Amino acid sequence: MATEGGAGLAKSAVEKLSDAMGEKTKQLGTAMQDVHRQRRLILVIVCVALFLDNMLYMVIVPIMPSYIAMWEAQESNASGANAKAANASRTKAMLGPAYPPENEDIKIGVLFASKAILQLLVNPLSGTFIDRVGYDIPLLIGLTVMFLSTIIFALAENYATLFAARSLQGLGSAFADTSGIAMIADKYTEESERSRALGIALAFISFGSLVAPPFGGVLYEFAGREVPFLVLASVCLLDCLLLLTVIKPFGNRARENMLVGTPIHRLMIDPYIAVVAGALTTCNIPLAFLEPTIATWMKKNMGASEWEMGVTWLPAFFPHVLGVYITVKLAAKYPHLQWFYGALGMVIIGASSCTVPACRNFGQLIVPLCGICFGIALVDTALLPTLAFLVDVRHVSVYGSVYAIADISYSVAYALGPIVASQIVHSLGFVQLNLGMGLANVLYAPVLLLLKNVCQMKASHSERNILLEEGPKGLYDTIKMQERKGKGKTPHPAGGMEGNSVDSYHRELTGASEEDSSDYEYS
């Protein structure tokens, strides 16, 4: 009897647990159907993807001494001296990268630049692909490729494998970064909400870049070279699963009714978008060019220790987040001054870049580096939402190609930095490099005056006026409105549903958007 009673209690407990789990699952499903909760989850997914991309980009920095020692061992086949060098570099990995031999500079530069170079080449194609199929499938593709890249990093034993993994990461970033930022712009249609959401994404980008070296160094020291990459791969896999749960990229949805975005080559020749793209490239050049050169300069000119070189950029995270916060708050109150926030940021970057060579110790150097990151936060947070607004009022509200242009702008800076910066320092000097970058930013700041009247623009004959009196709020709302409009049309007397055809709608819309892409009005 006691056995039967125990079995009954166990069965009852299992049933209660099953009911509770079923109720929780139902509540979770209901929560995911809520529009506001769903877009918050989407923001989390995108921020994790951006965080992972930048973590993977920088986590290899403290592990590079181990790879350098491995390459030397493979080339010389001398195990004694090289094993000693590998052990010495391993003990220093937690604090920062060892000062590499001069003959390794080019190898390391090309390795770091390969990601941005491939990203630069793929972005025009990924932007068009995103415009055609939506944002969710490209984001899933990007996360999957990044997962494979991370696994290859963990298994890499030579330079060729590392180069392949880094290049594969660039391919994944071209899809994940562009579609993620575009998805945020599509889901957050109010300018203040869009600025805040993009600001959060930028904070995750900065956090990933700055926390990666100490994260990689600690795990490498205590757990081995493969562990940092395996941890990142696990997080990437979880992000993929969350994406599949929340958005269901392969669910039944009428993709054939999606709007066709403005081709990327036409967006590139839009003068306002070109001004923004130029500002994004120019403001990121100091950061991209200083990252591979400043450790060498610190060691040579101020006798910096390993830990000082390792944490050089860590204090700059806080002013970067502060810059994002200030810009979001100012943009909510004074949205017509977005151009001014960007111009102010470029002036701060220019002034900070010019003062870097004057620093004589680590404490002094922190100030201009914080100034550079604060200025970059102002420029990025002000101008990224401006790109979406320009597409809304001058083109079709599909954001894949325009944020592919933004990604191209970043990639230009980070593709040139690891390769070109060292050559400039060797040819002209570190002082001349910083003065040139500072002058470029200060001179470009007045160009942003061309964006002064952008906030006063309004669409004249865009798809918003073609579909309904009330404009669509994002890509998928546009699809729904087009379908609602289609249901209200009567069949063409001679051709059945000819007047209701999607092809006719696309021809009409494309012609209107092309004809009126520059036909804006001022309110």
C-alpha positions in Angstrom: 0.0 0.0 0.0 2.8 2.4 0.8 4.3 1.7 -2.6 1.0 2.5 -4.3 0.6 5.7 -2.3 4.1 6.8 -3.2 3.5 6.1 -6.8 0.3 8.1 -6.7 2.0 11.1 -5.1 4.8 11.0 -7.7 2.2 10.8 -10.5 0.3 13.7 -9.0 3.5 15.8 -8.7 4.5 15.1 -12.3 1.0 16.1 -13.5 1.2 19.4 -11.5 4.7 20.1 -12.9 3.5 19.3 -16.4 0.5 21.7 -16.0 2.7 24.4 -14.5 5.2 24.1 -17.4 2.3 24.1 -19.9 0.9 27.3 -18.3 4.3 29.0 -18.3 4.8 28.0 -22.0 1.4 29.4 -22.9 2.2 32.7 -21.0 5.5 32.9 -22.8 3.8 32.3 -26.2 1.2 35.0 -25.4 4.0 37.4 -24.3 5.9 36.9 -27.6 2.7 37.8 -29.6 2.6 41.2 -27.9 4.1 43.7 -30.3 5.9 45.8 -27.6 7.4 42.7 -25.9 8.3 41.2 -29.2 10.3 44.2 -30.3 12.1 44.3 -27.0 13.1 40.7 -27.5 14.2 41.5 -31.0 16.3 44.4 -29.6 17.9 41.9 -27.1 18.6 39.4 -30.0 20.2 42.1 -32.1 22.3 43.6 -29.2 23.6 40.1 -28.4 24.5 39.5 -32.0 26.4 42.9 -32.2 28.0 42.2 -28.8 29.2 38.7 -30.0 30.6 40.1 -33.3 32.7 42.7 -31.5 33.7 40.2 -28.8 35.0 37.8 -31.4 36.8 40.6 -33.2 38.8 41.6 -30.1 39.0 38.5 -28.0 41.9 37.2 -30.0 44.1 40.2 -29.0 45.5 38.7 -25.7 45.8 35.3 -27.3 48.0 36.6 -30.2 51.3 36.1 -28.4 50.5 32.3 -28.2 49.8 32.2 -31.9 53.0 34.1 -32.6 55.0 31.7 -30.6 53.3 28.8 -32.4 54.2 30.3 -35.8 57.8 30.8 -34.7 57.9 27.2 -33.5 56.5 25.9 -36.8 59.0 27.9 -38.8 62.2 27.2 -36.8 61.3 23.7 -35.4 63.2 24.7 -32.3 61.1 23.6 -29.4 63.3 24.8 -26.5 63.5 28.5 -26.9 60.1 28.9 -28.5 58.3 26.9 -25.8 59.9 29.3 -23.3 58.6 32.3 -25.3 55.1 30.7 -25.5 55.0 30.2 -21.7 56.2 33.8 -21.1 53.5 35.2 -23.4 50.9 33.0 -21.7 51.6 34.6 -18.3 51.2 38.0 -19.8 48.1 37.3 -21.8 45.7 38.4 -19.0 47.1 42.0 -19.0 47.4 42.6 -22.7 49.1 41.7 -26.0 52.8 41.3 -26.1 54.8 43.7 -28.3 55.1 41.7 -31.5 58.3 41.4 -33.5 58.4 43.8 -36.5 58.3 41.0 -39.0 55.0 39.9 -37.6 53.4 43.3 -37.9 52.2 42.8 -41.5 50.9 39.3 -40.7 48.8 40.5 -37.8 47.7 43.6 -39.6 46.4 41.6 -42.6 44.7 39.1 -40.2 42.8 41.8 -38.4 41.9 43.7 -41.6 40.6 40.6 -43.4 37.3 40.7 -41.5 36.6 44.3 -42.5 37.8 43.7 -46.1 35.4 40.8 -46.7 32.7 42.7 -44.9 33.3 45.7 -47.2 33.0 43.4 -50.3 29.9 41.5 -49.2 27.9 44.4 -47.8 26.5 45.7 -51.2 25.2 42.2 -51.9 23.9 41.6 -48.3 22.1 44.9 -48.3 20.2 44.1 -51.5 19.5 40.6 -50.2 18.1 42.0 -47.0 15.8 44.3 -48.9 14.4 41.4 -50.9 13.8 38.8 -48.2 13.4 40.8 -45.0 15.5 41.1 -41.9 15.1 37.9 -40.0 16.5 35.3 -42.4 19.7 37.3 -43.1 20.1 37.8 -39.3 19.9 34.0 -38.9 22.3 33.4 -41.7 24.8 35.9 -40.1 24.5 34.3 -36.7 25.0 30.8 -38.2 28.1 31.9 -40.1 29.5 33.6 -37.0 28.9 30.4 -35.0 30.9 28.4 -37.6 33.7 31.1 -37.6 33.9 30.9 -33.8 34.3 27.1 -33.8 37.1 27.4 -36.5 38.8 29.9 -34.2 38.8 27.4 -31.4 40.3 24.7 -33.6 42.8 26.9 -35.4 46.5 25.8 -35.3 48.1 27.9 -38.0 47.9 31.3 -39.7 45.9 30.1 -42.7 43.1 28.7 -40.5 43.0 31.9 -38.4 42.8 33.9 -41.6 39.9 31.8 -42.9 38.1 32.1 -39.6 38.5 35.9 -39.5 37.3 36.2 -43.1 34.3 34.0 -42.4 33.5 36.3 -39.5 33.4 39.2 -41.9 30.9 37.3 -44.0 28.7 36.7 -41.1 29.0 40.3 -39.9 27.9 41.6 -43.3 24.6 39.9 -42.8 24.1 40.0 -39.0 25.1 43.6 -38.3 23.3 45.1 -41.3 20.1 43.2 -40.9 20.1 43.7 -37.1 20.5 47.4 -37.2 17.9 47.6 -40.1 15.5 45.5 -38.0 15.7 47.9 -35.1 15.1 50.9 -37.5 12.0 49.0 -38.9 10.5 48.0 -35.6 11.1 51.4 -33.8 9.4 53.9 -36.0 9.2 56.9 -33.7 12.4 59.0 -33.9 12.9 59.2 -30.2 12.4 55.4 -29.7 14.6 54.7 -32.7 17.4 56.8 -31.4 17.2 55.2 -28.0 17.1 51.6 -29.4 20.1 52.3 -31.7 21.9 53.9 -28.8 21.5 50.7 -26.8 22.8 48.7 -29.7 25.9 51.0 -30.0 26.5 50.6 -26.3 26.6 46.8 -26.7 29.1 47.2 -29.6 31.4 49.3 -27.4 31.0 47.0 -24.5 31.9 43.9 -26.6 35.0 45.6 -28.0 36.3 46.7 -24.6 35.4 43.7 -22.4 36.8 41.1 -24.9 40.5 41.4 -24.2 40.3 40.9 -20.5 37.7 38.2 -21.0 39.9 36.3 -23.5 43.0 36.8 -21.4 41.5 35.4 -18.2 39.9 32.4 -19.8 43.0 31.7 -21.8 45.2 31.8 -18.7 43.1 29.5 -16.6 41.2 27.3 -19.1 43.1 27.2 -22.4 43.2 28.9 -25.7 40.0 27.2 -27.1 37.7 28.1 -24.2 37.0 31.8 -24.9 35.8 30.8 -28.4 33.7 27.9 -27.2 31.9 30.2 -24.8 31.2 32.7 -27.5 30.0 30.0 -29.8 27.6 28.7 -27.1 26.1 32.2 -26.7 25.8 32.6 -30.4 23.9 29.3 -30.6 21.5 30.4 -27.9 20.9 33.7 -29.7 20.1 31.7 -32.9 17.6 29.6 -31.0 16.0 32.7 -29.4 15.7 34.2 -32.9 13.9 31.1 -34.2 11.6 31.1 -31.2 10.6 34.8 -31.3 10.5 35.6 -35.0 10.1 32.2 -36.7 11.9 33.3 -39.9 10.6 30.3 -41.9 6.9 30.7 -41.0 4.2 31.3 -43.5 4.3 34.9 -44.6 3.6 36.6 -47.9 7.1 37.6 -48.8 6.0 38.1 -52.4 4.1 41.2 -51.3 7.1 42.9 -49.7 8.1 46.3 -50.9 11.2 46.6 -53.1 13.7 48.9 -51.5 15.6 51.6 -53.4 18.7 50.0 -55.0 21.9 50.5 -53.1 23.7 52.3 -55.9 20.9 55.0 -55.9 21.2 55.4 -52.2 25.0 55.9 -52.5 24.5 58.9 -54.8 21.9 60.5 -52.5 23.9 63.6 -51.3 22.5 63.5 -47.8 23.2 59.8 -47.3 26.7 60.3 -48.8 27.4 63.1 -46.2 26.4 60.8 -43.4 28.5 57.9 -44.7 31.5 60.1 -45.0 31.1 61.3 -41.4 30.8 57.7 -40.1 34.1 56.8 -41.9 36.0 59.9 -40.9 35.0 59.7 -37.2 36.0 56.1 -36.9 39.4 56.5 -38.6 41.2 57.7 -35.4 40.0 54.6 -33.4 40.7 52.2 -36.3 44.2 53.7 -36.8 45.2 54.0 -33.2 44.2 50.5 -32.1 47.1 48.8 -34.0 49.7 51.5 -33.4 49.2 53.0 -29.9 50.7 50.1 -28.0 53.9 50.4 -30.0 54.1 54.2 -29.4 53.3 53.7 -25.7 56.1 51.2 -25.2 58.6 53.3 -27.1 57.8 56.8 -25.8 56.5 56.3 -22.3 57.9 52.9 -21.3 54.4 51.6 -20.7 54.0 48.3 -19.0 52.1 45.3 -20.3 49.1 45.9 -18.2 48.9 49.6 -19.2 48.9 48.6 -22.9 46.3 45.9 -22.2 43.8 48.3 -20.5 44.5 51.3 -22.7 40.9 51.5 -24.1 39.0 50.2 -21.1 38.3 53.6 -19.4 37.0 54.9 -22.7 33.9 52.6 -22.4 32.3 54.9 -19.8 32.5 58.2 -21.8 31.2 56.3 -24.9 28.1 55.1 -23.0 27.8 58.7 -21.5 27.9 60.1 -25.1 25.2 57.7 -26.2 23.0 58.6 -23.3 23.4 62.4 -23.7 22.8 62.2 -27.4 19.6 60.2 -27.0 18.3 62.6 -24.4 19.1 65.7 -26.5 17.7 64.1 -29.6 14.4 63.5 -27.8 14.2 67.2 -26.8 15.8 68.8 -29.8 15.5 66.4 -32.8 16.2 69.2 -35.3 19.8 69.5 -34.0 21.0 65.9 -34.9 23.4 67.4 -37.4 24.9 69.6 -34.7 25.5 66.7 -32.3 27.4 64.9 -35.1 29.4 68.0 -35.9 30.2 68.6 -32.2 31.4 65.0 -31.9 33.7 65.3 -34.9 35.3 68.5 -33.4 35.8 66.7 -30.1 37.4 63.7 -32.0 39.7 66.0 -33.9 40.8 67.9 -30.9 41.4 64.7 -28.9 43.3 63.1 -31.7 45.7 66.0 -32.0 46.5 65.9 -28.3 47.4 62.2 -28.1 51.1 62.7 -29.1 51.5 65.3 -26.4 50.8 62.8 -23.6 53.7 61.7 -21.5 52.2 59.1 -19.2 49.3 56.7 -19.0 47.1 59.0 -17.0 47.4 61.8 -19.5 46.7 59.5 -22.4 43.4 58.3 -21.0 41.9 61.8 -21.4 42.2 62.2 -25.2 41.2 58.5 -25.8 38.1 59.1 -23.7 37.5 62.2 -25.8 37.7 60.2 -29.0 35.2 57.6 -27.9 32.9 60.2 -26.5 32.9 62.0 -29.8 32.3 58.8 -31.8 29.3 58.1 -29.6 27.9 61.5 -30.4 28.4 61.0 -34.2 27.1 57.4 -34.4 24.1 58.0 -32.1 23.0 61.1 -34.0 23.6 60.0 -37.6 22.5 56.3 -37.6 18.8 57.2 -37.0 19.2 60.0 -39.6 19.9 57.4 -42.2 16.6 55.7 -41.5 14.8 59.0 -41.6 16.3 59.9 -44.9 15.1 56.6 -46.4 11.7 57.2 -45.0 11.3 60.7 -46.6 13.3 60.4 -49.8 13.1 56.7 -50.8 11.2 53.5 -49.8 11.0 52.6 -46.1 13.2 49.5 -46.4 16.4 49.8 -44.5 18.7 46.9 -45.5 20.7 48.8 -48.2 21.1 52.1 -46.3 22.5 50.3 -43.2 24.7 48.2 -45.5 26.1 51.6 -46.6 26.7 52.5 -42.9 28.5 49.1 -42.4 30.6 49.8 -45.5 31.6 53.2 -44.0 32.8 51.5 -40.8 34.5 48.7 -42.8 36.5 51.2 -44.8 38.1 52.6 -41.7 38.8 49.2 -40.1 40.1 47.6 -43.3 42.6 50.4 -43.8 43.6 50.8 -40.1 45.6 47.6 -39.4 47.4 47.8 -42.7 47.9 51.5 -43.5 48.3 52.9 -40.0 51.7 51.2 -39.3 53.0 52.2 -42.7 52.1 55.9 -42.1 53.8 55.8 -38.7 57.0 54.3 -40.2 57.0 56.8 -43.1 55.7 60.0 -41.5 55.6 59.5 -37.8 53.0 59.0 -35.1 52.6 62.7 -34.5 51.8 63.4 -38.2 49.3 60.5 -38.2 47.3 62.0 -35.3 47.4 65.5 -36.6 46.2 64.4 -40.0 43.3 62.4 -38.4 42.4 65.3 -36.2 42.4 67.8 -39.0 40.3 65.6 -41.2 37.6 65.4 -38.5 37.6 69.1 -37.8 37.4 70.0 -41.5 34.6 67.5 -42.1 32.4 68.9 -39.2 31.1 71.9 -41.2 30.0 69.5 -44.0 27.2 68.3 -41.7 25.6 71.7 -42.1 24.1 70.2 -45.2 21.9 68.1 -43.0 20.5 71.1 -41.2 17.2 71.1 -42.9 16.8 67.3 -43.1 14.4 67.2 -40.2 12.0 69.6 -42.0 11.7 67.2 -45.0 8.5 65.2 -45.5 7.6 62.6 -48.1 5.7 64.0 -51.1 4.8 61.0 -53.3 6.3 58.1 -51.4 4.7 54.7 -50.8 3.2 56.1 -47.6 0.8 58.3 -49.7 0.2 55.6 -52.3 -1.0 52.9 -49.9 -3.1 54.7 -47.3 -3.8 58.1 -45.7 -2.0 56.9 -42.6 1.6 55.9 -43.4 2.9 52.4 -42.6 5.0 51.9 -39.6 7.9 49.7 -40.8 8.4 47.1 -43.4 5.8 44.5 -42.3 3.2 47.1 -41.5 3.7 48.3 -45.0 3.0 44.8 -46.3 -0.2 44.6 -44.3 -1.4 47.9 -45.5 -0.8 47.0 -49.1 -2.7 43.8 -48.6 -5.6 45.7 -47.0 -5.6 48.1 -49.9 -5.6 45.1 -52.3 -8.7 43.6 -50.6 -10.6 46.8 -51.1 -10.0 47.0 -54.9 -12.6 45.7 -57.4 -11.6 43.4 -60.2 -10.6 44.9 -63.5 -13.6 44.5 -65.9 -11.4 43.3 -68.8 -8.6 41.5 -67.0 -10.0 39.9 -63.9 -7.7 40.9 -61.0 -5.3 42.7 -63.2 -5.7 46.0 -61.4 -5.0 44.2 -58.2 -1.8 42.5 -59.2 1.3 42.8 -57.1 3.5 43.4 -60.2 1.4 46.4 -61.2 1.7 47.7 -57.7 5.5 47.3 -57.7 5.8 49.0 -61.0 3.7 51.9 -59.9 5.5 52.1 -56.6 9.0 51.8 -58.0 8.3 54.4 -60.7 6.9 56.8 -58.1 9.8 56.3 -55.7 12.4 56.7 -58.5 10.7 59.8 -59.8 10.2 61.5 -56.4 13.2 60.2 -54.5 14.6 63.8 -54.6 11.3 65.5 -54.8 11.0 66.4 -51.2 9.1 69.2 -49.6 9.7 71.4 -46.5 7.1 71.6 -43.9 
